[in-house]
Structures are given as C-alpha cells and as structure tokens.
Amino acid sequence: MSTIEKIQEEILVEEAVGVNHEIVLHNDDVNTFDHVIETLIRVCQHDELQAEQCAILVHYKGKCTVKTGALDLLKPQCTALLDAGLSAEII
C-alpha cells in the first residue's frame, strides 16, 4: 500500500468514526440532587438511574461526562443545562 493510499484510508476511518465531543457536568454547591437528576432526564434524555449515577459522580468526583456526540447536537443540550443553572462545558 502506498503512502497516499494509507493517508486516504486514515481519512476514511476518521470520517466514519467522527469526532465526538463530551458535555461535562461540574459540581456546584447550589443545585440539589433532585434538580440535577430532573434536568439530566429532561435535557439529555437520561433514564432515572443514569441521571442519579451521574449526579452522584459529579458530587463525589467533581465532574462527569453526561453526554457524548457531535458538537452541533451537544450545543443546544449544553445551553439548556446552563440555562437550568447547572455548570457544564463541551470538550
């Protein structure tokens, strides 16, 4: 396989896989567990158990990835989390 063919193959693999981004939720001293859980269910379509686990991880670890995907899909969700008073960022 030539160098050009290898590069073309790498490009195809990158396009197929895509670049995923993450919404990371950060701990704060303001929001209740219930508010965080309800917001994750509403905004990120988590089920109750997943939302609870994320809230616990955020509380004890300081942060947790709550959603992964394409940037254009995550931006409105991150904005909704921020609008709900949560501390979140896309990385």
C-alpha positions in Angstrom: 0.0 0.0 0.0 1.4 3.4 -1.0 1.7 6.3 1.3 -1.2 8.1 -0.5 -3.4 5.0 -0.1 -2.6 4.9 3.6 -3.5 8.6 4.1 -6.7 8.1 2.2 -7.6 5.1 4.3 -6.9 7.1 7.5 -9.1 9.9 6.3 -11.9 7.5 5.6 -11.6 5.9 9.0 -11.7 9.4 10.7 -14.8 10.4 8.7 -16.5 7.1 9.6 -15.7 7.4 13.3 -16.3 11.1 13.5 -15.1 13.4 16.2 -17.1 13.0 19.4 -17.3 15.8 21.9 -18.5 15.5 25.5 -20.7 17.5 27.8 -19.0 17.6 31.2 -21.1 18.5 34.2 -19.3 20.1 37.1 -20.2 20.0 40.8 -21.5 23.1 42.5 -22.8 24.0 45.9 -26.1 25.4 44.6 -28.2 22.7 42.9 -29.9 19.9 44.6 -29.6 16.3 43.6 -33.3 16.3 42.5 -32.8 19.3 40.3 -29.7 17.8 38.6 -31.4 14.5 38.1 -34.6 16.0 36.7 -32.6 18.3 34.4 -30.5 15.4 33.0 -33.6 13.4 32.4 -35.3 16.3 30.6 -32.3 17.7 28.6 -30.1 14.7 28.0 -32.8 12.0 27.8 -31.2 10.0 30.7 -33.3 7.4 32.4 -33.7 7.9 36.2 -30.9 5.5 37.1 -28.4 7.0 34.7 -29.2 10.6 35.9 -28.8 9.5 39.5 -25.5 7.9 38.8 -24.2 11.0 37.0 -25.3 13.2 39.9 -23.5 11.0 42.4 -20.3 11.0 40.3 -20.5 14.8 39.9 -20.9 15.2 43.7 -18.0 12.9 44.7 -15.6 13.3 41.7 -16.3 16.9 40.9 -17.3 16.3 37.3 -18.8 13.7 35.0 -19.3 13.3 31.3 -23.1 13.3 30.8 -23.4 13.1 27.0 -21.2 12.4 24.0 -21.8 13.1 20.4 -21.4 15.6 17.5 -20.8 19.2 18.5 -23.9 20.5 16.7 -26.1 18.1 18.7 -24.5 18.8 22.0 -24.5 22.7 21.9 -28.3 23.1 22.5 -28.2 20.5 25.3 -25.3 22.2 27.0 -27.0 25.5 26.7 -30.2 24.0 28.2 -28.1 22.7 31.2 -26.6 26.1 31.6 -30.0 27.8 31.4 -31.1 25.4 34.2 -28.4 26.7 36.4 -26.0 23.8 36.1 -22.3 24.1 35.4 -21.4 22.4 32.2 -19.0 22.6 29.3 -18.3 20.9 26.0 -14.9 19.4 25.5 
